[in-house]
Amino acid sequence: MNVGILLIALIGGIAGILSTFYLLVAIPVVIIQKIIRKIRFGTPIMK
């Protein structure tokens, strides 16, 4: 296979993995922050 195509595929794969792990970590953190803010300050969860 062409080296350029392999390089593009590798970069795309790494970008996909990194974005997946970011979402896997960020979404639960945001939900936990909202729950803590709801308990401590009484603010609505959707605000």
C-alpha positions in Angstrom: 0.0 0.0 0.0 1.0 3.6 -0.4 2.8 5.1 2.5 0.7 8.3 2.3 -2.6 6.5 2.5 -1.3 4.5 5.5 -0.2 7.7 7.2 -3.6 9.4 6.6 -5.4 6.3 7.9 -3.2 6.3 11.0 -3.8 10.0 11.7 -7.5 9.5 11.2 -7.6 6.5 13.5 -5.7 8.3 16.3 -8.0 11.3 16.0 -11.0 9.0 16.3 -9.6 7.2 19.3 -8.7 10.5 21.1 -12.1 12.1 20.5 -13.9 8.9 21.7 -11.8 8.9 24.9 -12.4 12.6 25.4 -16.2 12.1 25.2 -16.0 9.0 27.4 -14.4 11.1 30.1 -16.0 14.5 29.6 -19.7 13.5 29.6 -19.7 11.8 33.0 -17.6 14.6 34.5 -20.2 17.2 33.4 -23.1 15.1 34.7 -21.3 14.7 38.1 -20.6 18.4 38.2 -24.2 19.2 37.5 -25.4 16.8 40.3 -23.0 18.3 42.8 -24.0 21.9 41.9 -27.7 20.8 42.3 -27.0 19.4 45.8 -24.8 22.3 47.0 -26.5 25.3 45.5 -29.9 24.1 44.4 -29.5 25.3 40.9 -31.5 23.5 38.2 -29.7 20.8 36.4 -30.5 22.1 32.9 -29.2 25.7 33.6 
